[in-house]
Amino acid sequence: MAAVESLTALQARRIALLAQGFGDRRPARPGKTHLKRVFDRVGLIQIDSVNVLSRSHYLPPFARLGGYDHGDLDALAWGGRKKLFEYWGHEASLIPIEHQPLLRWRMARAEAGIGTYSGLARFGREKRTYIEQVLDQIRRRGPLSAGELDQAGKGAGGWWGWSDGKRAVEWLFWAGLVTTATRRGFERLYDLPERVLPAEIVATPTPTVEDAQAKLIEIAARAMGVATETDLRDYFRMDPAETRARIAELEEAGVLIPVQVKGWGRPAWLHHQAPRPRPVAATALLSPFDNLIWRRERAERIFGFHYRIEIYVPAHKRTHGYYVLPFLQNARLTARVDLKADRQAKVLRVQAVHREDHAEPEAVAPDLALRLLDMARWKGLSAVQVRGEGGMAVALRGALA
């Protein structure tokens, strides 16, 4: 592949940030229209259940918009007039509802036992009668949670139980035979797609596998601005061979432009509508699952930022903390902040704060303090408290004071 353009590492970093919506002016009063615009721009947002600070899917819009109303996102995703739907995009994700037809090929493969986790695929083959009973219950009684399946739905035999009900609804969810109608707390309630999705989406013709995959790759490329093959493949978790085929087609069509990025050491592609690189003025606290950094190798390649989430690491072995948010400051990641929302005390607790080697505490602390105060207000907390000693903690306490 002959590259037609070369980019410096700084240019690529700026393109990636601008493509993700960083550098845009934040609205004074973010609403549903602004939220939908974020989802349209980034293509999808990963769902995660950890709630020590905030469930992760609420954090990427906050990073781009500031303090919006949580209820507005809930309405878009789980209200009566949905603009988002849940499915396996990049892990479990919230996705703009108009993209549902683009994922039907994945649903069809899941129904055929292809492309799901091996245990779930085996369950689908071996327990098809039971799964059909569960689907019939949802058809008659839905929306239902896995825990609301009755004895008939659980099937006969000593090993049938709630876990098997969950497996059944998850298989049906993968196969697109049910979808999330709403959530109760964080528990999914499943129902038939034709009772949940807008009629115009249900009636939309199903594109060919090739056309749908090409569109998903294009969405990923637009959301990242500039990306390698593995970046593009990972965004919607696609097959390597199919990804390469779609990239070749999009390159031939002029949608993807081959480029060389200094220091990347591998081929890359620029979306033909990618923003031109310019200085980025943005500060944001990033969820561990934010689209900008969810691919750790890409974060290291673009920002020189080695990041691993330590939720499952024993406390005494953690380097930076339990739920650590990288801090974006203009075009660099300058700090890591371990945060906890103490809802009873109404305090946002900074359990630990670490600066990156290239950053000075006095240069980071004022911007970081402002974003922490923004987050505390957004979460309904009345104060920010910083634990620990060391230059970054002292500087941050001073900035907050």
C-alpha positions in Angstrom: 0.0 0.0 0.0 1.6 3.3 -1.1 0.8 6.0 1.4 -0.3 9.3 -0.1 0.2 11.5 2.9 2.4 11.6 6.0 1.4 12.8 9.4 3.4 13.7 12.5 2.6 12.1 15.8 1.2 15.4 17.0 -1.0 15.8 13.9 -2.4 12.3 14.4 -3.1 13.0 18.1 -4.9 16.2 17.3 -7.0 14.5 14.6 -8.0 11.7 17.0 -9.0 14.2 19.7 -11.0 16.4 17.3 -12.7 13.4 15.7 -13.9 12.4 19.2 -15.4 15.8 19.8 -12.7 17.2 22.1 -12.0 20.8 21.3 -15.7 21.7 20.6 -17.3 24.4 22.6 -19.3 23.0 25.5 -23.0 23.9 25.4 -24.3 26.1 28.3 -27.2 23.7 29.0 -26.5 20.3 27.5 -29.7 18.4 26.5 -30.9 15.4 24.6 -30.0 16.9 21.2 -26.4 17.4 22.4 -26.3 13.9 23.9 -27.5 12.3 20.6 -24.9 14.3 18.7 -22.1 12.8 20.9 -23.4 9.3 20.2 -23.6 10.1 16.5 -20.1 11.3 16.5 -18.4 8.5 18.5 -20.7 5.7 17.0 -21.4 3.9 20.2 -20.5 4.0 24.0 -19.6 1.0 26.0 -21.8 0.1 29.0 -20.2 -1.0 32.3 -21.8 -1.7 35.6 -19.1 -0.5 38.0 -20.7 2.3 40.0 -18.0 3.4 42.5 -18.1 6.8 40.8 -20.7 6.6 38.0 -21.7 3.8 35.6 -19.2 4.2 32.7 -21.7 5.0 29.9 -22.6 8.3 31.6 -19.0 9.5 31.7 -18.0 9.9 28.0 -20.8 12.4 27.4 -19.8 14.3 30.5 -16.2 14.4 29.3 -17.4 16.1 26.1 -20.4 18.2 27.2 -20.1 18.9 30.9 -22.9 18.5 33.4 -25.9 17.2 31.6 -29.0 15.6 33.1 -28.5 11.8 33.6 -32.3 11.4 33.0 -31.8 12.7 29.5 -29.5 9.8 28.6 -31.8 7.3 30.3 -34.7 8.6 28.2 -32.7 8.3 25.0 -31.7 4.7 25.8 -34.6 3.3 27.8 -37.5 5.7 27.5 -40.6 5.5 25.4 -39.1 7.3 22.3 -35.7 5.7 22.0 -32.8 7.1 20.1 -30.3 4.5 21.3 -30.4 0.7 21.6 -28.3 -1.9 23.4 -26.3 -4.5 21.6 -22.8 -6.0 21.3 -20.9 -3.4 19.5 -17.7 -2.8 21.4 -18.6 -5.1 24.2 -22.1 -4.3 25.5 -22.9 -0.8 24.1 -25.4 1.9 23.6 -25.7 2.5 19.9 -27.7 5.1 17.8 -30.9 3.3 16.9 -30.5 3.9 13.2 -27.5 1.6 13.2 -29.5 -1.4 14.3 -29.9 -2.8 10.7 -26.1 -2.7 10.4 -25.7 -5.3 13.1 -28.3 -7.8 11.9 -25.6 -9.9 10.3 -24.1 -10.3 13.7 -27.4 -11.3 15.2 -28.0 -13.8 12.4 -24.6 -15.4 13.0 -25.3 -15.6 16.7 -28.6 -17.4 16.0 -26.6 -19.8 13.9 -24.1 -20.3 16.7 -21.4 -18.2 15.2 -19.7 -15.2 16.8 -20.9 -15.6 20.4 -19.0 -16.9 23.4 -18.5 -20.6 22.9 -20.4 -21.5 26.1 -23.4 -19.5 25.0 -23.3 -20.9 21.5 -23.3 -24.4 23.0 -26.2 -23.5 25.3 -28.1 -22.3 22.2 -27.5 -25.6 20.4 -28.3 -27.9 23.4 -31.2 -26.0 25.0 -33.2 -24.7 22.0 -36.5 -26.0 23.4 -35.9 -24.2 26.7 -34.9 -21.0 24.9 -38.1 -21.2 22.8 -40.1 -21.4 26.0 -38.4 -18.3 27.3 -39.0 -16.5 24.1 -42.7 -17.5 24.3 -42.9 -16.1 27.8 -41.4 -12.8 26.8 -43.8 -12.7 23.8 -46.8 -13.3 26.1 -45.7 -11.4 29.3 -42.9 -9.1 28.3 -41.0 -7.0 29.1 -39.4 -9.4 31.6 -36.1 -9.6 33.5 -34.3 -13.0 33.7 -35.4 -13.2 37.3 -39.1 -12.9 36.4 -39.2 -16.1 34.3 -41.7 -18.5 35.7 -41.3 -22.2 36.4 -42.4 -23.2 32.8 -39.8 -20.8 31.5 -37.0 -22.3 33.6 -37.7 -25.7 32.2 -37.5 -29.1 33.8 -34.5 -30.8 35.5 -32.4 -30.2 38.5 -29.8 -27.9 36.9 -32.3 -25.4 35.5 -32.4 -22.2 37.5 -32.1 -18.4 37.2 -28.6 -18.6 35.8 -30.0 -20.7 32.9 -32.8 -18.1 32.4 -30.1 -15.5 32.2 -28.2 -17.6 29.6 -31.4 -18.0 27.6 -32.2 -14.3 27.4 -28.6 -13.4 26.7 -28.6 -15.9 23.8 -31.8 -14.4 22.5 -30.3 -10.9 23.0 -27.2 -11.9 20.9 -29.4 -13.3 18.2 -31.5 -10.2 18.1 -34.7 -12.0 18.9 -35.1 -9.9 22.0 -33.7 -6.5 23.0 -33.6 -4.3 26.0 -36.9 -2.6 26.6 -35.8 -0.7 29.6 -33.8 -1.2 32.8 -34.9 -1.5 36.4 -32.0 -0.2 38.4 -29.3 -1.7 36.2 -31.3 -4.9 35.5 -32.3 -5.5 31.9 -35.9 -6.0 31.0 -36.2 -7.9 27.7 -38.9 -7.6 25.1 -39.4 -8.3 21.4 -37.6 -5.9 19.0 -40.9 -5.0 17.2 -42.4 -3.8 20.5 -39.3 -1.8 21.4 -37.7 -0.3 18.3 -39.4 2.4 16.2 -41.5 0.9 13.4 -39.4 2.6 10.7 -36.2 0.8 12.1 -38.0 -2.5 12.1 -39.1 -1.9 8.5 -35.7 -0.9 7.3 -34.3 -3.5 4.8 -31.4 -5.5 6.0 -28.2 -4.6 4.1 -25.8 -7.2 2.8 -23.2 -8.4 5.2 -20.5 -6.6 3.2 -22.3 -3.3 3.0 -23.1 -3.4 6.7 -19.6 -4.1 7.7 -18.2 -1.4 5.4 -20.5 1.1 7.0 -19.4 0.0 10.5 -15.8 0.4 9.5 -16.6 3.9 8.1 -18.3 4.9 11.3 -15.3 3.7 13.3 -12.9 5.6 11.0 -14.9 8.8 11.3 -15.0 8.5 15.0 -11.2 8.0 15.3 -10.1 10.3 12.5 -6.9 8.3 11.8 -6.5 4.6 12.6 -4.7 1.4 12.0 -6.3 -1.8 10.8 -6.5 -3.2 14.4 -8.0 0.1 15.6 -10.7 -0.1 13.0 -11.3 -3.8 13.7 -11.5 -3.3 17.4 -14.1 -0.5 17.4 -17.0 -2.8 16.6 -15.0 -6.0 17.4 -14.9 -7.4 13.8 -13.1 -10.3 12.2 -9.6 -9.6 10.9 -10.1 -10.9 7.4 -13.4 -9.2 6.9 -12.0 -5.9 8.3 -9.1 -6.1 5.8 -11.5 -6.7 2.9 -13.8 -3.8 3.9 -10.8 -1.4 4.4 -9.6 -2.3 0.8 -13.1 -1.5 -0.5 -13.4 1.8 1.4 -9.9 2.8 0.2 -10.8 2.1 -3.4 -14.0 4.2 -2.9 -11.9 7.1 -1.5 -13.5 6.9 1.9 -10.3 5.9 3.6 -7.0 7.5 2.7 -3.8 5.6 3.4 -1.3 7.5 5.5 1.9 7.1 7.3 2.1 8.4 10.9 5.6 9.0 12.3 6.3 6.6 15.1 3.4 4.3 14.5 5.4 1.7 12.5 2.3 0.3 10.7 -0.1 1.4 8.0 -2.9 3.7 8.9 -5.9 5.3 7.2 -7.4 8.8 7.5 -11.1 9.2 7.1 -11.7 11.5 4.1 -13.8 13.9 6.3 -11.4 13.8 9.2 -10.8 17.2 10.9 -7.7 19.0 9.9 -5.2 19.0 12.8 -5.2 22.1 14.9 -4.4 22.9 18.6 -6.9 21.3 20.9 -8.1 23.3 24.0 -9.9 20.7 26.1 -9.8 19.3 29.7 -11.7 16.2 30.6 -11.8 13.3 33.0 -12.0 10.1 31.0 -13.8 6.9 31.9 -11.5 3.8 31.7 -13.9 2.7 28.9 -14.0 6.0 27.0 -13.8 5.5 23.2 -10.6 7.7 23.1 -8.6 5.2 25.3 -10.5 1.9 25.4 -7.9 0.3 23.1 -4.9 0.5 25.4 -2.4 -0.1 22.7 -3.8 2.9 20.7 -3.7 5.1 23.8 0.0 4.2 24.3 0.7 4.8 20.6 -1.0 8.2 20.4 -0.4 9.6 23.9 2.6 7.6 25.2 0.2 6.6 28.0 0.5 3.1 29.4 -2.8 2.3 31.1 -4.3 -0.8 32.7 -7.5 -0.8 34.8 -6.8 -2.3 38.2 -10.3 -3.1 39.4 -9.5 -6.8 39.5 -6.0 -6.3 41.0 -5.6 -7.0 44.8 -5.5 -3.6 46.6 -1.9 -4.0 47.8 -0.7 -4.6 44.2 -2.4 -1.7 42.6 -0.1 1.0 41.1 -2.6 3.9 40.7 -5.9 2.8 42.3 -9.2 1.0 41.9 -11.2 3.3 39.5 -8.7 5.5 37.8 -9.7 8.2 35.3 -7.0 9.6 33.0 -7.0 13.4 32.8 -6.9 15.0 29.4 -5.3 18.4 29.3 -5.3 19.9 25.8 -3.5 17.3 23.6 -1.9 15.3 26.4 -2.9 12.9 29.2 -1.3 14.5 32.2 -2.6 12.7 35.3 -4.5 9.7 36.7 -7.1 10.2 39.4 -8.6 7.4 41.5 -12.1 8.6 42.2 -15.0 7.5 44.4 -18.4 9.1 44.9 -19.2 8.9 48.6 -22.9 9.5 48.2 -23.8 9.2 51.9 -21.3 11.9 52.9 -21.9 13.8 49.6 -18.2 14.0 48.9 -16.2 13.2 45.8 -13.1 11.5 47.1 -9.8 11.6 45.3 -8.3 8.4 46.7 -5.1 9.0 44.8 -3.7 11.4 42.1 -0.6 10.8 40.0 0.9 13.1 37.4 2.6 11.8 34.3 6.4 12.3 34.1 6.1 15.0 31.4 3.6 17.1 33.5 4.3 19.5 36.4 1.8 19.5 39.4 1.4 23.3 39.3 0.5 23.2 35.6 -2.0 20.3 36.0 -3.7 21.1 39.3 -5.8 24.2 38.4 -7.5 22.6 35.4 -7.9 19.3 37.2 -9.5 21.0 40.2 -12.1 22.7 37.9 -13.1 19.4 36.3 -13.3 17.7 39.7 -15.6 20.5 41.0 -17.7 20.1 37.8 -18.0 16.4 38.4 -18.9 16.8 42.0 -21.8 19.2 41.1 -22.9 16.9 38.3 -23.0 14.0 40.8 -24.9 16.0 43.4 -21.9 16.0 45.8 -21.1 19.1 47.8 -17.3 18.8 48.2 -14.1 17.3 46.8 -11.6 15.8 49.2 -8.0 14.8 48.3 -6.2 12.0 50.1 -2.5 11.3 50.2 0.6 13.3 50.1 3.2 14.1 47.4 3.4 16.9 44.9 0.3 16.2 43.0 -2.0 15.8 46.0 -0.6 18.9 47.7 -0.9 21.0 44.5 -4.5 19.7 43.9 -5.6 20.5 47.5 -4.1 24.0 47.0 -6.0 24.5 43.7 -9.3 23.3 45.2 -8.8 25.7 48.2 
